[in-house]
């Protein structure tokens, strides 16, 4: 029965475009000023912003914002 449901996915909260598989999550333990930050091993249907060093609650990290390819949110 579980095979019929399909893989668990992360999707854009605005347009529901598929972004990543649940199995691609490496860590959810990062914390930014505006909320949680996730580390994925792979993602799809996204545009990647410029990399920059940011002081997160969990320390200094090199990060990039990502945007949905469909709705650009």
C-alpha positions as CSV (number, residue, x, y, z in Angstrom):
1,X,0.0,0.0,0.0
2,X,2.9,2.4,0.8
3,X,4.3,2.1,-2.7
4,X,1.0,3.5,-4.2
5,X,1.4,6.8,-2.3
6,X,4.7,7.7,-3.8
7,X,7.7,9.6,-2.5
8,X,7.4,12.4,0.1
9,X,8.2,15.7,-1.6
10,X,9.0,19.3,-0.7
11,X,7.1,21.7,-2.9
12,X,6.8,25.5,-3.4
13,X,4.4,26.9,-0.9
14,X,3.0,29.3,-3.5
15,X,2.5,27.2,-6.6
16,X,3.1,23.6,-5.4
17,X,5.9,23.0,-7.9
18,X,8.0,20.0,-6.8
19,X,11.3,21.1,-5.3
20,X,13.0,18.2,-3.6
21,X,12.5,14.7,-2.3
22,X,12.3,14.1,1.4
23,X,15.3,11.7,1.1
24,X,17.4,14.6,-0.2
25,X,17.2,16.4,3.2
26,X,20.6,16.4,4.9
27,X,19.8,18.6,7.8
28,X,16.9,20.7,9.2
29,X,19.0,22.0,12.2
30,X,20.0,25.4,10.8
31,X,18.3,28.5,12.1
32,X,18.2,31.9,10.4
33,X,16.7,35.2,11.7
34,X,13.5,34.6,9.7
35,X,13.1,30.9,10.4
36,X,14.5,27.5,9.7
37,X,17.0,26.8,6.9
38,X,17.3,23.4,5.3
39,X,20.4,21.7,3.8
40,X,19.5,19.5,0.8
41,X,21.8,17.2,-1.2
42,X,19.8,17.8,-4.4
43,X,16.9,20.1,-5.5
44,X,15.0,20.6,-8.8
45,X,12.9,23.3,-10.4
46,X,14.8,26.1,-8.6
47,X,16.9,29.1,-9.4
48,X,19.9,29.6,-7.0
49,X,20.7,33.1,-5.8
50,X,24.3,34.3,-5.1
51,X,26.3,32.5,-2.4
52,X,27.1,34.6,0.6
53,X,28.4,34.2,4.1
54,X,25.6,34.6,6.7
55,X,25.7,34.5,10.5
56,X,23.0,32.1,11.4
57,X,21.9,31.2,14.9
58,X,24.0,28.0,14.4
59,X,27.2,29.9,13.3
60,X,28.7,31.3,10.1
61,X,27.6,29.5,7.0
62,X,27.9,30.0,3.2
63,X,24.3,30.0,1.9
64,X,22.3,30.8,-1.1
65,X,18.6,31.7,-1.3
66,X,16.6,29.6,-3.8
67,X,13.5,30.5,-5.8
68,X,10.9,28.5,-7.6
69,X,11.4,28.4,-11.4
70,X,7.7,28.7,-12.0
71,X,6.5,31.5,-9.7
72,X,9.8,32.9,-8.6
73,X,8.8,32.9,-5.0
